[in-house]
Structure formats: structure tokens, C-alpha cells
Amino acid sequence: AQTVTQSQPEMSVQEAETVTLSCTYDTSESDYYLFWYKQPPSRQMILVIRQEAYKQQNATENRFSVNFQKAAKSFSLKISDSQLGDAAMYFCAYTDYKLSFGAGTTVTVRA
Amino acid sequence: GAGVSQSPRYKVAKRGQDVALRCDPISGHVSLFWYQQALGQGPEFLTYFQNEAQLDKSGLPSDRFFAERPEGSVSTLKIQRTQQEDSAVYLCASSSTAGDTQYFGPGTRLTVL
């Protein structure tokens, strides 16, 4: 079974600053997908960003970007210019077809 | 539809009661997944359908849990003889194909008293 580890239970960031969330995973597969999902207190899980393992280029979506290190099995998320609406639980997830999630990182944004 | 919908949003059951949770996936999505999320934790996989076929039910915690998708669209997760440890949020997700991005519904929060 694949395991996903998020070692930071909580992170706090000042509005407009940058925060980086860590994620490592374990797999013997060479072709897979990685995701970051956001879950605000309303509990709707929302896709933030997706990375295909065969792509060397790091994915970017507006203020969100990843640092994908395939050999190290590392997949961190950087949130730039943090906004109050970014406050949520963030989950790193691996998939071959079903999702395996990390334990999550709670991000708080200070005004 | 515009997104994945789930009903009911909240369900309170007395221990021993049977419950049924419904999921309407995004129209045309072949793959449908159920996850269980305990408070403060990441979701855990329960089961997976491709159209009407249940291809993986390895995550179902006991034989009290049963899922179906008879016509390849709407899915129902049924829990028989509910126990307190079944209290959780049950999330449904769908994707156009297996391995593609999964889109989640709002979840059903089940509380067993």
C-alpha cells in the first residue's frame, strides 16, 4: 500500500507572505499522479493542484506551485501571497486509481 | 450536474439502525469512489466503482458496509446495524476515468448515538 506523510500538523502564515507545506510518499510505481486538496471548515474537498509523475516540470496554478522531486519522493506545496481565504486543511494525496491521503496540515492565515 | 452531490448532508442514527447514503456523481463520470473521514484525519478509501461494476471494496471496514451503483450513475452506501465507531464524514468522489482527477461531494456527516 502506498503511504503519504505530511509532517506538519499546523502551519501559520502572515497575510501576503509565503508558506510551504511538506509531503513525502512511498511507492514502487513509476507512473502515478499527485494532488494537493484543500478542505475548508465547510468540509468540501477542493482540488488545488495536480502533478503527473512523468512530467519533470513542476505544476503551477496561480498562487499555488509545487516542488516535485521524484527521486526523493517529495511533493511540497508553496502558497504565495497568502490570503485569508487560504485558511483550511490541506491534504497531499497519491493515486494510481484510488487516493491515498496524508494526515493533513492545518493552515491559518494571520491578518 | 455541476458537481458531485450527496444526501443527506447530516444523519443521526441510533446504534443498531440501518442507514443509506446517496451520491450523485458528475454526469458522464465513469469512476466513483467512497471515502470515510474521521474527525481531524485524512479520508480513507472504502470502495470503487467503474460504471456499475464494483472493482475494489477492499476498504470496507466490515460486512455491515455495502455499496451499489446499479445503473452506473447514482451510488448508495448502506451501513447496517450502525455502531458508534461508524461516526464519520462519508465522502463521495467521481472522475472521468480511473486515475484522473477526483472531484468530491460535500460529504454526509453520520453521527451514531
Interface residues (C-beta under 8 A of the other chain):
Chain A: V4 Y33 F35 Y37 S42 R43 Q44 M45 I46 L47 R50 F91 A93 T95 D96 Y97 K98 L99 S100 F101 G102 A103 G104
Chain B: S31 F33 Y35 G40 Q41 G42 P43 E44 F45 Y48 D56 G59 V89 L91 A93 A98 G99 T101 Q102 Y103 F104 G105 P106 G107 R109
